[in-house]
Amino acid sequence: MSNKQALYILFIAGLAGFLLVAALSGCSAETAGASGIPADKPVPVTIRVAPEKTETATATKAGDTSLATAPEISADGKIDALDIYIINDKGNVEKHVTETDFTISGSGDGNGDQATTSSSIELLPGAKTVYAFANCRGSGFSALKLASGSGDWTDVPDAVTNNTAFNVIPEITDANGFPMSAFTSWEVTESSEAPYTVLLVRMAARMEITIEDERESTTNKITSLTIKDFLRANTSLFRTAIGKDNPTAGTSTPADWEWVQPSGSTDAPSIAPFYLHEIIETTSAFGVSMQIDGETNPRTTTFHQAIPRNRVYPLTIHLTDYSLNITGTYELAAIGTIAVSKNIGNGYTIELPEGCSNVKIDIQLKENGMEKKSGVTWSCNPTPEYFTCNLSGENATLVLSSEAIPATVVAAQNITVSAEFTKSGNRITRSFPLTIQVSPLTDDLTKAAPGSQPIHIEL
């Protein structure tokens, strides 16, 4: 072997060794991360905690709603007790953060929602599961092993893993604050600069009922109001998506909500706001029954509404001498039920999906909450496009029907239906504006109105 050959072999061997060392060095840097910090070294993390806004809806005109911040009890926005458990990818509690780690920043956004921001803590890089609980000090939380002061978790409690159902209503007090929870996940990196946020969700909804007495004579007073199957006994620890399986279903039978006029009182009904567990089924039907002095039978109706937590629901009941009972069906692959909403003021909106067929809408006049099944003469002006009118349907019913509404039609038609009848020897005519709204198929008209919509019903 010549000297040149020997030198060439040594050069090749040296180059191979250099490349091997460089490759190993690169792997080590990749394991440590781009910053060079080893993956097993804690990194500073900032956590921001704030209550999710409580939203309600206010109406400005018929069919129009806009979001507004809900009025709250004094306990709604404060955070006194706080427990945040950060679980690593092995299922172990890596860090327990409490209210002592945070500095209260005052009233937050000015609407009663406080925000809190922590000093930096240290966490290992990687995937984290985060459970947070605020103002969970009552006995109900003690039974679930969640109450503040119960000590760090050694393991994640079964109540948390199973999203256990329990009764949170007794835990809502001015002394303890409004119980809130959150369940989220983080991917902690050594280079992250943005704070990791926890949005706390109030565990119940708030209902505010108003009765608008629109009768010509209000001599006969309202004596009671009942909403059937409205009060769930339990709610899950964490929020469940609307329309999904309810983890509390089957745990108890829903109870009726009832208001009774105090004995001897002649004042107009004044119903205090109240809290209720969330109702996430979009097909839930709630029967409303109102008893009035001098009327043999109670006035009744039904409304459909999902009631997710952390929302304020204004329910307005319009008490009238005359109203409409509107029912109907359409076909769109399967049979659907039309959605009818009471507009603010006088009128109704009937919602249909584009491209539906075999539409049948039945309209009856109600007098003092009872259907008039005879002696009514109907008129409809104008006749809505794609529809025919039967002015003398069975049981004094006005029937609007359509073989098909073209798939290209997305519009609203305004019509007026009038009922003429005799009362106490006088011929009377009552007119009602209707809007037939044909909406895109992207709108799910078979479900209840969104949780942010105000609820209007008529008796």
Secondary structure, DSSP 4 states (H G I P E B T S, - for coil): --HHHHHHHHHHHHHHHHHHHHHHHHHHHHHH-TTS--TTS-EEE-EEEEEPPPEEEEEEETTEEEEEEPP--TTSS----EEEEEE-TTS-EEEEEEGGGEEE-SSTTSSS---EEEPPEEE-SEEEEEEEEES--SHHHHHTT-STTS---SS--HHHHTT-EE--GGG-BTTTB--EEEEEEEEE-TT--SPEEEEEEESSEEEEEEEEE--S---SPEEEEEEEEEE-S-EESS---TTSPPTTTTSS--EEEEEEPPTT--SPP----EEE--B--TT-EEEEEEEETT-SS-EEEEEEB-B-SSBEEEEEEEE-SEEEEEEEEEESSSEEEPEEEEPSSS-EEEEEETT-EEEEEEEEEEETTEE--SS-EEEEESPPTT-EEEEEETTTEEEEEEEE--TT---EEEEEEEEEEEETTEEEEEEEEEEEEEE-TTS-TTSPBPTTS-EEEE-
